[in-house]
Structures are given as structure tokens and as C-alpha cells.
Amino acid sequence: MTPDSTAMGPVRLTGVSHGFGARTVLRDLSLTLSERRIGIVGRNGSGKTTLSRLIAGLIAPDAGQVTVAGVDVARDRKAAIRTVGILFQNPDHQIIFPTVEEELAFGLRQLGHDKTAARAEAHAMLARFGRADWSERPVATLSQGQRHLVCLMSVLAMAPRVIVLDEPFAGLDLPTTRALRRYLDAVPAQVIHVSHDISALSGYDRAIWLEGGGVAADGPAEATLAAYLKAMEALGDADADL
Ligand SMILES: Nc1ncnc2c1ncn2[C@@H]1O[C@H](COP(=O)(O)OP(=O)(O)OP(=O)(O)O)[C@@H](O)[C@H]1O
């Protein structure tokens, strides 16, 4: 049986507000996220990335608290890196090492694996995605989509209980997207997936639509996504973020 990744406790936001300068992006948000597959949708600038970063503990909320299985992820970074993994939208904001193997091994070393074990696990992850030949590759020689995949493999290799994905398929070709979807469908972790592509979220247990600093709809994915799609279609060209 697949281990229940949420059995140790859900992702919980309690009265969370966050903003940048004078702009409040999320206002007094309280959510308990315990379903295995949760989608987050919303228009450009609605706060999806901000929410992702709060859940991963990369930013501390201006007010309120974010906990994952009881761990305050912004305050207890050591526990947080074992618990929550996040894939950024832009791989260049994530990658810090010159070669693919070093990048994958870094997270594993942070988890306490010795050098040999970290290398072996990095190789196993590369092989799983048919990229065994990438280990010595300088990251700089990879395309944007390939760098995105490196980030994703780095997160998956750490086997966190919660994986936050911010547009994980952006820039990936179709075969890689399919391989990744298959992998994500099977991964025992809880997945919180931000996407503009609602088809990527179909079949999910729950979807949350963010709008105007709060939740516009929250419930079974099919219902939330249908309501969101209808609203976006009604907006038509007025929604264009140009
Ligand atoms: N570091 C920052 N400094 C200033 N403003 C920011 C910062 N990060 C985000 N913002 C602003 O906060 C708002 C929400 O941004 P966020 O990236 O969370 O939205 P999003 O829903 O992920 O958008 P998109 O769909 O375009 O990726 C936007 O208006 C954005 O410009």
C-alpha cells in the first residue's frame, strides 16, 4: 500500500497574511491541506507563488503561521527541508552548482547522506528519467526545460513528504512531461501543484482558486476548476496580462 504522506499531519495555514511593500497579496488565509493531490489556480498575480513559498517556509508570513505536520516551516528550516520540497517556476533561481550531479547530490548531503550515497542516489534519479548521461554535464549547457527537469529531480531525490510544484511542466517537452506526470501520479508524497493549465490538475482530490488575496472557491477539483474556467472565459480578453 502507498504510505499516506499526510498521516503525520496536514499543511496548516492559520490567519496567514503576506504582502510586499504596501500591497497585501494574501489576507487572513486559513487552510488545512490534507488531501494527497491539491491544485492551486488563480490569475496572474493572485498570490499562487507567494502561497507556495510560504508553504515551503522560504518566506515567513507577515501575520499568522504555516505548519507542516506541526513544524513551523519558516522558523525551523532544518526540519522543513526534510518535510517540504519546492520546485520553483524559474530553474535559474534554484540551481546553485555547476554540474548536474553536484546539484542533485547537494540536497541529499543536506539530509545527511555521505558523499558516496548521495552520488549513488543522484545517479539513480537521473537514470529514472532516462538522463544517466547528464551526471557530469555542466548545467550551463542545458536548455531551460532541461534545467527545470534537473531542479525537479533534485526535489524528488530528497523524497519529501510534501512537494510543492509551481508550474512544473513549463518548458518541458511532451515525452518528459508524460514521464513526469506518471512519476508524480505514483509518488507517495502529498503534492500541492500550482498551475495555469487546469488539465494538469484534473483528477486531483481538491483545488483552490485564489483571487483578490483570498479563496474564491475551494473543494473537489472538478467543481473548482470548472468554476474557475467559466469565470476566466467570461473575462475573455479582459484577463490578458499584457
Ligand atoms: N518579491 C516581491 N517583491 C514585490 N512584489 C512581489 C514579490 N513577489 C511577488 N510580488 C507581487 O505579489 C503579487 C503576487 O505574486 P505571485 O508571484 O505570488 O502571483 P502568482 O499568482 O504566482 O502569479 P503568476 O501566475 O503570474 O505566476 C504580484 O503582484 C507580484 O508582483
The ligand as an SDF file (V2000), in Angstrom:
LIG
                    3D

 31 33  0  0  0  0  0  0  0  0999 V2000
    9.4960   39.7940   -4.0010 N   0  0  0  0  0  0  0  0  0  0  0  0
    8.4650   40.5670   -4.3710 C   0  0  0  0  0  0  0  0  0  0  0  0
    8.5310   41.9090   -4.2660 N   0  0  0  0  0  0  0  0  0  0  0  0
    7.4920   42.6870   -4.6270 C   0  0  0  0  0  0  0  0  0  0  0  0
    6.3290   42.2170   -5.1140 N   0  0  0  0  0  0  0  0  0  0  0  0
    6.2090   40.8910   -5.2570 C   0  0  0  0  0  0  0  0  0  0  0  0
    7.2700   39.9940   -4.9000 C   0  0  0  0  0  0  0  0  0  0  0  0
    6.8580   38.7260   -5.1570 N   0  0  0  0  0  0  0  0  0  0  0  0
    5.5990   38.8370   -5.6440 C   0  0  0  0  0  0  0  0  0  0  0  0
    5.2260   40.1320   -5.7050 N   0  0  0  0  0  0  0  0  0  0  0  0
    3.9250   40.6170   -6.1580 C   0  0  0  0  0  0  0  0  0  0  0  0
    2.9240   39.9190   -5.4390 O   0  0  0  0  0  0  0  0  0  0  0  0
    1.8300   39.5920   -6.2720 C   0  0  0  0  0  0  0  0  0  0  0  0
    1.5760   38.1000   -6.2450 C   0  0  0  0  0  0  0  0  0  0  0  0
    2.6730   37.4520   -6.8980 O   0  0  0  0  0  0  0  0  0  0  0  0
    2.7510   35.8910   -7.0880 P   0  0  0  0  0  0  0  0  0  0  0  0
    4.0180   35.6290   -7.8310 O   0  0  0  0  0  0  0  0  0  0  0  0
    2.5520   35.2260   -5.7680 O   0  0  0  0  0  0  0  0  0  0  0  0
    1.4820   35.6240   -8.0010 O   0  0  0  0  0  0  0  0  0  0  0  0
    1.1330   34.3620   -8.9180 P   0  0  0  0  0  0  0  0  0  0  0  0
   -0.3110   34.0680   -8.6770 O   0  0  0  0  0  0  0  0  0  0  0  0
    2.1020   33.2540   -8.6960 O   0  0  0  0  0  0  0  0  0  0  0  0
    1.3290   34.9760  -10.3690 O   0  0  0  0  0  0  0  0  0  0  0  0
    1.7090   34.2620  -11.7820 P   0  0  0  0  0  0  0  0  0  0  0  0
    0.5180   33.4430  -12.1780 O   0  0  0  0  0  0  0  0  0  0  0  0
    1.8980   35.4410  -12.6810 O   0  0  0  0  0  0  0  0  0  0  0  0
    2.9560   33.4720  -11.5690 O   0  0  0  0  0  0  0  0  0  0  0  0
    2.1720   40.1570   -7.6470 C   0  0  0  0  0  0  0  0  0  0  0  0
    1.5710   41.4180   -7.7790 O   0  0  0  0  0  0  0  0  0  0  0  0
    3.6740   40.2990   -7.6180 C   0  0  0  0  0  0  0  0  0  0  0  0
    4.0980   41.3460   -8.4530 O   0  0  0  0  0  0  0  0  0  0  0  0
  1  2  1  0
  2  3  1  0
  2  7  2  0
  3  4  2  0
  4  5  1  0
  5  6  2  0
  6  7  1  0
  6 10  1  0
  7  8  1  0
  8  9  2  0
  9 10  1  0
 10 11  1  0
 11 12  1  0
 11 30  1  0
 12 13  1  0
 13 14  1  0
 13 28  1  0
 14 15  1  0
 15 16  1  0
 16 17  2  0
 16 18  1  0
 16 19  1  0
 19 20  1  0
 20 21  2  0
 20 22  1  0
 20 23  1  0
 23 24  1  0
 24 25  2  0
 24 26  1  0
 24 27  1  0
 28 29  1  0
 28 30  1  0
 30 31  1  0
M  END
$$$$
